Amino acid sequence: MSDILNRNTGLGVFVNVMGLVKDCRLPMTIKPGQVKTTLKLYDISLQDDYATLALHVFGKNREEMPVVSAADVVLIRQAKVQDYGGVRSIVTNFSTTICVYAATKIPLEPELPTSARRPPTWNPTQSKKPSTPEESKYVSWLFHHIQKTVILEPVEFAIEAAKTLNIADKFSTLKDVTDGKFYNLIARVAHKPLPIHDYVTLWITDYTENTRFQDFDVPDGKPGQSTQVGDAHGYLNNSTANVSSKLLSDWTGPRGKMSMQVTCYEPHASYIRDYVTASNWVELGNVQVKMGRNGAYLEGFMRDDHAYGSPIRVSCIEVNPGDRDSIDPRHKAALRRYRDYKVQCKVMSQKKRKADGEPAQNKKQNRAKEQRGLLRSKQFGTNAPGDDGNGQLPEGMMAPNLNSSIVSENQHRAITRLADALEPFCCQTDTADQKAAGLLPLPFVNVKFRAQVRVVDFRPSRLESFAVGRRPHVLDILSDYERDTDTGDSNEDRATQPGASGRARVPLVWEWRFALLLEDATPSATPSATPPARIWTVVDNAGAQMLTGLNACDLRCNVDALDALREKMFVLWGDLEEKKRLQLRAKREAEVAAAAQRQKGEQKKREEQKKKQQQQKQRAQNAKPGQTFLPPQDSSDDEWHDSQKGRQKPDTAQQPQTELPSRPVEDDDISKTVSNRPFVCCVWQYGAKDAGDENSNGKRTWKRMFALFGTKISGS
């Protein structure tokens, strides 16, 4: 057992151990359908150190928990080594077996302790297997040779074990903590821990307000700008003032009275230095709350707790968005408060910008807004108020052979031609100078419409790349959480696992992300030589889930999921994938052939150049004394410059396009040979910030984007 406690045995390793019971915690329900008990064991290697190895046993009910008494010998097979609270321990799993030998019935050697074995309760099918002769002999030898002075008498042991059930629920939110009590807390670290001498200062928040906390008045949520912390009259001592200046430089917590300082002594301080960083969610146990050193605010204190099984009562909360059922409901409630606080800050910031920079709308502006709405309804086929349109085009304008396997939402909305959707939208401007008033073209319009289309291309070119992985976000465990794609997620909010650097590798969250090139399939009333309009539509995770009825995963590793996706998309685009695969293969073969041809030509040039150099060298060696050579002709410089033209960087105008083109990049358009049927889908036009516009002069520019939504392949 000493090898496990001294970290000589790796984490996650399955071990077999045998030891005597020194203490135990009786079974307790930790959440619905799960019960836990803890046995504290020691063997010959630990008898002189007064240390114990904890065995954590998890089960569905109390009847499964092993029944033990003082000095019972316990044989554990296939237990898993873990690091809990900074201390090594072992935990049960589905393959673990537990055999308990009653201390009062273990005979002297060489008699085997067969009659001392208690009936198994934990994993009884596997635990019923008889022990080997070597294991049975070691039970008797260990019991009669180990020191038992540290073990309580059976009556005292039972009394102490019964006390473990009298633990009151000390959990509390920060808004309910009061002076002079102990609490268990779940909170977010608002600032990087500050090590001071032999202790660490930790600032935590659970996004509840307590009037007796220190006030962090951070203007506009930006720390470090004329911020006052605490005493307005300057009575704080120098050390407190220095700590406050450090806090303001890197504060990630909320403003107001929502954060509490916790002073952590050893052994908690060492764990915090190694594993805890800003923005981690932590669970703190047995925190003493009382008035701080200056007597102005409530503060928390954590000291060594000898009565608790694990000496370290600080632990980083592991977030696994894929297993929402295992998340502590109290942690989930704190995450909801955190999410609501971020939304509230964003709304307040928007209101402040409007109040500072936008004048109040007058009647003329309201009238112009109504006119823009009517124009948008006319252009994008939306039914005007009171219009009971059925959303259908005239019979002659309906695409023949529509794919009935693909259905869409908003059947009452009219069909819009893609050419109409690509038309620039202009709004009437109203200014004090009537001469300056006119039509202002808009870069995009936030509008949703239905269209008759067929798929003629897609990106990425391989279906394996249709799903991408990302690091999980701590709020992913909330079922109603949607990431803010406009502002992005900061790294501090990413889900983390405790590690030496505060972050460790976590499983990726997979999402759909691909694009479809849609071609208008609405028949033209009059013959036209103009090709049908096309748009690239982005399909995000929610849109793809509805379209295919499949959840994203690593398609490069999951062959079954890839086959299911291919079958779904075949209904959507027919043999487009097969045609494109053949086209890409031909393109790669052509590129390889061209590269081989270029390499062959370059090799020939190098050989000719080498031959010329050898001839010049030979002429120089055969030259007579005093003979001179004329300089090379002027045409040689021209030849050299011509050879360097191919090595120059191409002009920026010739760089490949970074945006999705309106038509396929390939010269040979495969859409003419693809056999797929048109369908009706829902498309959303929106705007995205154009970060790559070099002519914007620092101003915000926008580009028009389209996304597919509300469309489903039947049977998915």
C-alpha positions in Angstrom: 0.0 0.0 0.0 2.9 2.3 0.6 3.8 2.1 -3.1 0.3 3.5 -4.0 0.5 6.4 -1.4 4.0 7.3 -2.4 3.0 7.5 -6.0 5.2 4.6 -7.1 2.1 3.1 -8.8 0.7 4.9 -11.8 -2.8 6.4 -12.0 -5.4 4.2 -13.6 -3.5 1.0 -12.8 -5.6 -1.9 -11.5 -4.1 -3.4 -8.3 -4.8 -6.2 -5.8 -4.3 -5.3 -2.1 -5.0 -6.8 1.3 -5.2 -4.9 4.6 -6.9 -4.4 7.9 -9.8 -2.1 8.5 -8.8 0.9 10.7 -11.8 3.1 10.1 -14.8 3.4 7.8 -17.6 5.7 6.7 -21.0 4.0 6.6 -22.9 4.0 3.2 -24.4 7.3 2.3 -26.6 8.3 -0.7 -24.6 10.9 -2.7 -27.2 11.2 -5.5 -30.3 9.3 -6.6 -29.4 5.8 -7.4 -25.8 5.9 -6.1 -24.5 5.0 -2.7 -20.9 5.4 -1.5 -18.9 4.0 1.4 -15.2 4.4 2.3 -12.9 1.9 4.0 -9.6 3.0 5.5 -7.1 0.2 5.3 -3.4 -0.4 6.3 -0.9 -3.2 6.0 2.6 -4.0 7.1 4.1 -1.2 5.0 2.0 1.4 6.7 1.9 0.2 10.3 4.7 2.5 11.4 3.5 5.6 9.6 -0.1 5.7 11.0 -1.3 6.2 7.4 -4.2 4.5 5.7 -5.2 3.7 2.1 -8.8 4.7 1.3 -11.0 2.3 -0.7 -14.0 4.1 -2.2 -16.9 1.7 -2.9 -19.8 2.9 -5.1 -23.0 1.0 -5.6 -26.7 1.3 -6.4 -28.1 0.7 -2.9 -26.9 0.1 0.6 -27.4 -3.7 0.4 -24.5 -3.9 -2.0 -22.0 -2.2 0.4 -19.5 -4.4 2.2 -20.1 -4.9 5.9 -16.9 -4.6 8.0 -15.9 -4.3 11.6 -12.7 -3.2 13.4 -9.5 -5.2 12.3 -11.3 -7.2 9.7 -9.0 -8.3 6.9 -10.2 -7.2 3.4 -8.9 -8.6 0.1 -9.5 -6.4 -2.9 -8.9 -7.5 -6.4 -8.8 -5.2 -9.5 -9.3 -1.9 -7.8 -8.3 1.2 -9.8 -5.7 3.7 -8.5 -6.9 7.3 -8.5 -5.9 10.8 -7.2 -8.7 12.2 -5.1 -8.2 15.5 -3.3 -4.5 15.4 -3.9 -4.1 12.0 -2.2 -3.8 8.6 -3.8 -6.6 6.1 -3.2 -8.3 3.1 -4.9 -11.8 2.9 -6.2 -14.1 0.1 -7.3 -15.2 -0.7 -10.8 -17.4 -3.3 -12.5 -14.5 -5.9 -12.3 -13.6 -5.3 -8.6 -14.1 -8.1 -6.0 -14.1 -7.6 -2.3 -13.6 -10.4 0.3 -14.0 -9.6 4.0 -12.6 -11.9 6.8 -14.1 -11.3 10.2 -11.3 -10.5 12.8 -13.0 -12.6 15.5 -12.9 -15.8 13.4 -9.4 -15.7 11.8 -7.5 -18.7 13.2 -3.8 -19.1 13.9 -1.5 -20.4 11.2 -1.4 -22.8 9.5 -5.1 -23.2 9.6 -6.9 -21.5 6.7 -9.5 -18.8 7.5 -12.3 -20.3 5.4 -14.9 -20.0 8.1 -14.0 -16.3 8.8 -15.0 -15.2 5.3 -18.2 -13.1 5.4 -20.9 -13.6 2.7 -20.1 -11.3 -0.2 -22.4 -8.4 -1.0 -20.4 -6.3 -3.4 -20.3 -8.0 -6.9 -21.4 -11.3 -5.3 -21.1 -13.4 -8.4 -17.4 -12.7 -8.8 -16.6 -12.3 -5.1 -17.9 -15.8 -4.3 -14.9 -17.3 -6.1 -12.7 -19.0 -3.4 -9.4 -17.5 -2.5 -6.2 -19.2 -3.5 -4.3 -21.1 -0.8 -1.6 -18.4 -0.9 -4.2 -15.6 -0.3 -5.8 -17.6 2.5 -2.5 -18.3 4.2 -1.5 -14.6 4.0 -4.8 -13.5 5.6 -3.9 -15.4 8.8 -0.2 -14.4 8.7 -1.1 -10.6 8.2 -3.7 -10.6 11.0 -1.4 -12.1 13.6 1.8 -10.3 12.7 0.6 -6.7 12.2 0.4 -4.1 14.9 -3.1 -3.4 16.1 -2.6 -0.7 18.7 -4.0 2.0 16.3 -7.3 0.1 15.9 -10.3 1.0 18.1 -12.2 -1.6 20.1 -15.2 -3.0 18.3 -17.7 -1.0 20.4 -15.8 2.3 19.9 -15.4 1.5 16.2 -19.1 1.1 15.8 -19.8 4.4 17.6 -17.3 6.4 15.5 -18.7 4.8 12.3 -22.3 5.7 13.2 -21.1 9.4 13.6 -20.3 9.5 9.9 -24.1 9.4 9.2 -24.7 12.5 11.3 -23.0 14.9 9.0 -25.3 17.8 8.2 -25.4 19.2 4.7 -23.1 22.1 4.9 -23.4 23.2 1.3 -24.4 26.8 0.8 -24.3 29.4 -1.9 -22.2 32.5 -1.1 -25.3 34.7 -0.6 -26.3 32.6 2.4 -23.0 32.3 4.3 -22.8 34.0 7.7 -20.1 34.7 10.3 -18.8 31.9 12.4 -20.0 28.8 10.5 -18.4 26.1 8.2 -19.6 25.5 4.7 -19.1 23.4 1.6 -18.9 25.6 -1.5 -18.9 25.2 -5.3 -17.6 28.3 -7.0 -15.5 29.6 -9.9 -12.0 31.0 -9.3 -12.2 34.7 -10.1 -8.5 35.4 -10.1 -5.2 33.5 -10.4 -4.3 32.2 -6.8 -2.0 34.6 -5.0 0.7 32.7 -3.0 1.7 34.6 0.2 4.3 33.0 2.4 3.0 29.6 3.5 -0.6 30.2 2.4 -2.5 31.0 -0.8 -5.3 33.6 -1.2 -8.1 32.4 -3.4 -11.0 34.6 -4.8 -14.1 32.6 -5.6 -17.6 33.5 -6.8 -20.8 31.5 -7.5 -22.6 34.6 -9.0 -24.8 35.2 -5.9 -24.6 38.5 -4.0 -23.8 39.0 -0.3 -23.9 42.5 1.1 -21.1 41.6 3.5 -18.6 40.9 0.8 -16.0 43.2 -0.6 -17.3 45.4 -3.4 -15.5 45.2 -6.8 -16.8 48.2 -8.8 -15.3 47.5 -12.2 -16.5 50.1 -14.8 -18.0 48.4 -17.9 -16.6 45.1 -16.7 -13.1 46.2 -17.5 -10.7 45.9 -14.6 -7.9 48.3 -14.0 -9.7 51.5 -14.9 -10.2 53.9 -12.0 -11.4 50.9 -9.9 -12.0 51.3 -6.2 -11.8 48.1 -4.1 -13.2 48.2 -0.6 -12.5 51.1 1.8 -13.2 54.5 0.2 -11.3 56.4 3.0 -7.9 54.6 2.5 -7.8 52.9 5.9 -6.6 49.6 4.4 -3.1 48.6 5.3 -0.3 48.5 2.7 -0.3 44.7 2.2 -4.1 44.7 1.5 -3.6 47.6 -1.0 -0.9 45.7 -2.8 -3.0 42.6 -3.1 -5.9 44.7 -4.4 -3.7 46.2 -7.2 -2.7 42.7 -8.2 -6.3 41.7 -8.4 -7.4 44.5 -10.6 -4.7 43.7 -13.2 -6.1 40.3 -14.0 -9.6 40.1 -12.6 -12.0 37.7 -14.3 -14.8 37.7 -11.8 -18.1 39.7 -11.6 -18.5 43.2 -10.4 -20.2 44.1 -7.2 -20.4 42.0 -4.0 -20.3 38.5 -5.5 -16.8 37.4 -4.7 -15.3 36.2 -1.4 -11.6 35.9 -0.4 -10.5 32.5 0.9 -7.2 32.0 2.7 -5.9 28.5 2.3 -3.2 27.0 4.5 -1.3 23.7 4.0 -2.0 21.1 2.8 -4.6 22.9 0.7 -2.2 25.5 -0.4 0.1 23.1 -2.2 -2.7 21.6 -4.1 -4.0 25.0 -5.2 -0.5 26.1 -6.4 -0.1 23.0 -8.5 -3.6 22.4 -9.9 -5.9 25.5 -9.6 -5.9 28.5 -11.9 -8.2 31.4 -12.8 -11.6 30.4 -14.2 -11.5 26.8 -12.8 -14.6 25.6 -11.1 -13.6 24.2 -7.7 -15.3 22.4 -4.8 -14.2 23.6 -1.3 -15.0 21.6 1.8 -15.3 22.8 5.4 -14.6 26.4 4.8 -14.7 28.5 7.9 -16.5 31.9 7.2 -15.8 34.8 9.5 -15.0 38.5 9.5 -11.7 39.3 7.9 -8.6 40.7 9.4 -9.8 44.3 8.9 -13.2 43.5 10.3 -15.0 44.9 7.2 -15.9 41.9 5.1 -16.7 38.2 5.3 -13.8 35.9 4.4 -13.2 32.2 4.2 -10.4 30.2 5.8 -9.3 26.6 5.1 -6.9 24.8 7.5 -5.8 21.2 8.0 -8.8 19.0 8.8 -7.6 15.9 10.6 -11.2 14.5 11.1 -11.8 14.2 7.3 -10.6 11.2 5.4 -8.7 13.2 2.8 -6.6 16.0 4.2 -7.1 18.1 1.1 -10.6 19.6 0.8 -10.0 21.4 -2.5 -10.7 19.7 -5.8 -11.2 20.9 -9.4 -14.5 19.9 -10.8 -14.1 17.8 -13.9 -16.5 18.8 -16.7 -17.6 16.2 -19.2 -20.3 17.7 -21.4 -21.0 14.3 -22.9 -22.3 13.0 -19.6 -24.8 15.6 -18.4 -26.4 13.2 -16.0 -23.3 12.9 -13.8 -23.0 16.6 -13.3 -23.8 17.8 -9.7 -27.1 19.7 -9.9 -25.6 22.4 -7.6 -22.7 22.9 -10.0 -25.2 23.1 -12.9 -27.2 25.7 -11.1 -24.0 27.8 -10.6 -23.2 27.5 -14.3 -26.7 28.8 -15.1 -26.1 31.8 -12.9 -22.8 32.4 -14.6 -24.4 32.1 -18.1 -27.2 34.6 -17.0 -24.6 37.0 -15.7 -22.7 37.0 -19.0 -25.9 37.6 -20.9 -26.9 40.4 -18.6 -23.5 42.1 -19.0 -23.8 41.9 -22.8 -27.3 43.4 -22.8 -26.3 46.2 -20.5 -23.3 47.0 -22.7 -25.5 47.2 -25.8 -27.9 49.5 -24.0 -25.1 51.7 -23.0 -23.7 52.0 -26.5 -27.2 52.8 -27.8 -27.7 55.5 -25.2 -24.3 57.0 -25.9 -24.2 56.9 -29.7 -27.7 56.4 -31.2 -30.4 59.1 -31.2 -34.0 58.3 -30.4 -36.1 57.2 -33.3 -38.6 59.7 -34.6 -41.8 59.1 -36.5 -40.0 59.5 -39.8 -37.5 56.8 -38.9 -40.3 54.4 -37.8 -42.1 55.0 -41.0 -38.9 54.2 -43.0 -38.5 51.0 -41.0 -42.0 50.0 -41.9 -41.2 50.7 -45.6 -38.1 48.6 -45.4 -40.1 45.7 -44.0 -42.6 45.9 -46.9 -39.8 46.0 -49.4 -38.1 43.0 -47.8 -41.4 41.1 -47.8 -41.9 41.8 -51.5 -38.3 40.9 -52.5 -38.1 37.7 -50.5 -41.5 36.3 -51.1 -42.8 36.6 -47.5 -46.6 37.1 -47.3 -47.7 40.5 -46.3 -49.9 40.9 -43.2 -53.4 39.6 -44.0 -52.2 37.7 -47.1 -53.3 34.1 -46.9 -50.9 32.9 -49.6 -50.3 29.1 -49.7 -46.6 29.6 -50.3 -46.7 28.0 -53.8 -45.5 29.3 -57.1 -47.8 29.2 -60.2 -48.0 25.8 -61.7 -45.7 26.7 -64.6 -43.0 27.8 -62.2 -42.9 24.8 -60.1 -39.8 22.6 -60.5 -40.6 19.3 -62.1 -40.0 16.0 -60.3 -39.5 17.6 -56.8 -37.8 15.4 -54.3 -40.6 14.6 -51.9 -38.1 12.9 -49.5 -36.9 16.3 -48.4 -39.3 18.5 -46.4 -38.9 22.0 -45.0 -40.6 24.2 -42.4 -42.7 27.3 -43.0 -44.9 25.8 -45.7 -47.0 29.0 -45.8 -44.1 31.1 -47.0 -43.8 31.8 -50.7 -40.9 30.5 -52.8 -38.1 33.0 -53.6 -35.9 32.8 -56.6 -32.2 32.9 -55.8 -31.6 35.6 -58.3 -34.1 37.8 -56.3 -32.3 36.9 -53.0 -29.0 38.0 -54.6 -30.3 41.4 -55.7 -28.9 44.3 -53.6 -31.3 45.6 -51.0 -31.6 49.3 -50.6 -33.2 51.4 -47.9 -34.5 54.9 -48.0 -32.3 57.3 -45.9 -33.9 60.3 -44.2 -31.6 63.2 -43.4 -32.0 66.9 -42.6 -30.5 67.7 -46.0 -33.1 66.5 -48.5 -30.6 66.6 -51.3 -28.4 64.0 -49.5 -31.3 61.7 -48.9 -31.6 58.7 -51.2 -31.3 54.9 -51.4 -28.5 53.3 -49.4 -27.4 49.8 -50.5 -27.1 47.4 -47.6 -24.4 44.7 -47.4 -26.9 42.1 -46.2 -30.4 41.6 -44.9 -31.4 39.5 -41.9 -34.2 37.5 -43.6 -35.3 33.9 -44.0 -36.9 32.5 -47.1 -37.8 29.3 -49.0 -36.3 28.3 -52.3 -36.4 25.5 -54.9 -32.8 24.3 -55.4 -30.6 21.4 -56.2 -27.1 20.7 -54.8 -24.3 21.0 -57.4 -21.3 21.1 -55.1 -20.2 20.8 -51.5 -17.3 21.6 -49.2 -15.1 20.1 -47.7 -14.5 17.8 -50.6 -14.5 14.7 -48.4 -17.4 13.5 -46.2 -14.9 12.6 -43.5 -14.3 16.3 -42.9 -18.0 17.3 -42.5 -17.6 17.0 -38.7 -14.9 18.9 -36.8 -13.8 18.6 -33.1 -13.4 21.4 -30.6 -12.5 21.8 -27.0 -15.6 21.6 -24.8 -17.0 24.7 -23.1 -17.9 24.6 -19.4 -21.5 25.7 -20.3 -22.0 22.8 -22.8 -23.5 20.8 -20.0 -26.5 23.1 -19.9 -29.1 21.8 -22.3 -30.3 25.2 -23.3 -26.8 26.7 -23.9 -25.9 28.1 -27.3 -22.4 29.4 -28.0 -22.1 33.1 -28.9 -20.5 32.9 -32.3 -20.4 36.6 -32.6 -18.1 37.3 -29.7 -16.5 33.9 -29.5 -15.6 31.9 -26.4 -12.6 32.9 -24.5 -10.0 30.3 -23.6 -10.7 30.8 -19.9 -14.2 29.4 -20.3 -13.1 26.2 -21.9 -13.6 23.0 -20.0 -10.5 21.8 -18.2 -9.3 18.9 -16.2 -7.0 19.4 -13.2 -3.4 18.9 -14.1 0.1 20.2 -13.3 -0.4 23.2 -15.5 -4.1 23.7 -14.6 -5.2 22.3 -18.0 -5.1 18.8 -19.5 -6.3 17.1 -22.6 -10.1 16.6 -22.6 -12.2 14.8 -25.0 -13.2 16.8 -28.0 -16.8 17.8 -28.8 -17.7 17.1 -32.4 -20.0 19.4 -34.5 -21.2 19.4 -38.0 -19.7 22.1 -40.3 -20.0 22.0 -44.0 -21.3 24.0 -47.0 -23.6 23.3 -50.0 -23.6 25.0 -53.3 -27.3 25.4 -54.2 -28.5 26.2 -57.7 -31.9 27.7 -58.4 -34.2 25.0 -59.8 -37.2 27.3 -60.5 -38.1 27.2 -64.2 -37.8 30.4 -66.1 -41.0 31.8 -67.6 -39.0 32.8 -70.7 -35.9 31.1 -72.2 -32.7 32.8 -71.1 -29.0 32.2 -71.8 -28.1 33.3 -68.2 -27.1 30.4 -66.0 -29.2 29.7 -62.9 -28.2 31.7 -59.8 -26.2 29.9 -57.2 -25.4 30.5 -53.6 -23.1 28.8 -51.0 -25.1 27.9 -47.9 -23.4 27.1 -44.6 -24.8 24.1 -42.6 -24.1 24.4 -38.9 -24.4 21.8 -36.2 -28.1 22.3 -35.5 -29.0 22.6 -39.2 -27.1 19.4 -40.0 -28.6 17.5 -37.1 -32.1 18.3 -38.4 -31.1 17.6 -42.0 -29.6 14.2 -41.4 -30.9 13.1 -38.0 -27.4 12.2 -37.0 -25.1 13.4 -34.3 -21.6 14.5 -35.2 -18.6 12.3 -34.4 -15.1 11.6 -35.6 -16.0 10.3 -39.1 -12.4 9.2 -39.8 -12.7 6.7 -37.0 -16.4 5.8 -37.1 -17.0 3.9 -40.3 -20.6 3.1 -39.5 -21.5 6.8 -38.9 -19.7 7.7 -42.2 -21.8 5.2 -44.1 -25.0 6.4 -42.5 -24.1 10.0 -43.5 -23.3 9.0 -47.1 -26.7 7.3 -47.4 -28.5 10.4 -46.1 -26.6 12.7 -48.4 -27.3 10.5 -51.4 -31.0 11.2 -51.0 -30.1 15.0 -51.0 -27.6 15.2 -53.9 -27.8 11.9 -55.8 -24.5 10.8 -57.4 -22.8 14.1 -56.8 -20.3 12.7 -54.3 -19.2 9.9 -56.7 -18.8 12.4 -59.6 -16.8 14.8 -57.4 -14.6 11.9 -56.1 -13.8 10.9 -59.7 -13.1 14.6 -60.6 -10.8 15.1 -57.7 -9.0 11.9 -58.5 -8.5 13.0 -62.1 -7.4 16.4 -60.9 -4.8 14.9 -58.5 -3.5 12.6 -61.3 -3.2 15.7 -63.6 -1.3 17.6 -60.9 1.1 14.7 -60.3 1.7 14.4 -64.1 2.3 18.1 -64.4 4.6 18.1 -61.4 6.6 15.2 -62.9 6.8 17.1 -66.2 8.0 20.2 -64.5 10.6 18.2 -62.6 11.8 16.6 -65.8 12.1 20.0 -67.5 14.0 21.4 -64.5 16.3 18.4 -64.5 17.0 18.9 -68.2 17.8 22.6 -67.6 20.2 21.8 -64.8 22.0 19.2 -67.0 22.4 21.8 -69.8 23.7 24.4 -67.3 26.1 22.0 -65.9 27.3 21.1 -69.4 27.9 24.8 -70.2 29.9 25.3 -67.0 32.1 22.3 -67.8 32.7 23.7 -71.3 33.7 27.1 -69.9 36.0 25.5 -67.3 37.6 23.4 -70.1 38.2 26.5 -72.3 39.7 28.3 -69.3 42.1 25.4 -68.7 43.1 25.2 -72.4 43.6 29.0 -72.8 47.0 30.4 -73.7 48.8 32.7 -71.3 47.5 36.3 -71.6 44.4 35.3 -73.5 41.2 37.2 -72.4 37.5 36.3 -72.7 34.7 38.6 -73.8 31.9 39.2 -71.2 28.7 37.3 -71.8 26.2 38.8 -74.3 23.4 41.1 -73.0 20.9 38.5 -73.9 22.3 36.3 -71.0 20.9 38.8 -68.4 17.5 38.6 -70.1 17.6 34.9 -69.9 18.5 35.0 -66.2 15.6 37.5 -65.5 13.2 35.3 -67.4 14.2 32.3 -65.4 13.5 34.1 -62.1 10.0 35.2 -63.1 8.6 31.8 -62.2 10.1 32.1 -58.7 8.6 35.4 -57.8 5.6 35.5 -55.5 2.3 35.9 -57.4 0.5 39.2 -57.3 -2.1 39.5 -54.5 -4.8 39.8 -57.1 -3.9 36.3 -58.3 -4.1 34.8 -54.8 -6.8 32.0 -54.4 -10.1 33.2 -53.1 -10.7 32.9 -49.3 -14.4 33.1 -49.5 -16.8 30.6 -51.0 -17.0 31.4 -54.7 -20.4 31.8 -56.4 -19.4 29.1 -58.9 -17.2 26.1 -58.7 -13.5 26.6 -58.9 -13.0 23.7 -61.3 -13.1 24.5 -65.0 -15.2 21.4 -65.8 -18.5 21.9 -64.1 -19.8 18.5 -62.9 -23.3 19.9 -62.2 -24.3 19.2 -65.8 -23.6 15.5 -65.4 -25.0 15.1 -61.9 -28.4 13.3 -61.6 -30.2 14.6 -58.6 -33.7 16.0 -58.0 -34.6 19.6 -56.9 -36.1 20.2 -53.5 -37.6 22.9 -51.4 -35.5 24.2 -48.4 -35.3 27.1 -46.0 -32.4 29.5 -46.3 -31.3 32.2 -43.9 -29.5 35.3 -45.1 -27.3 37.0 -42.5 -24.1 39.1 -42.2 -20.6 38.2 -41.0 -17.8 40.5 -40.1 -15.2 40.6 -42.9 -11.9 40.5 -41.2 -10.0 40.1 -44.4 -11.1 43.3 -46.1 -7.9 45.4 -46.6 -9.8 48.4 -48.0 -11.9 49.0 -44.9 -9.5 51.6 -43.4 -10.1 50.1 -40.0 -13.9 50.3 -40.2 -16.1 47.3 -39.6 -17.1 45.7 -42.9 -19.7 43.0 -43.5 -20.2 40.2 -46.1 -23.4 38.5 -47.0 -23.8 34.9 -45.9 -26.4 32.2 -46.3 -27.2 29.2 -44.1 -29.5 26.2 -44.4 -32.0 25.6 -41.7 -35.4 23.9 -41.1 -34.9 21.3 -43.8 -35.1 17.5 -43.2 -34.4 14.4 -45.1 -37.5 12.2 -44.5 -36.9 9.1 -42.4 -34.1 10.9 -40.4 
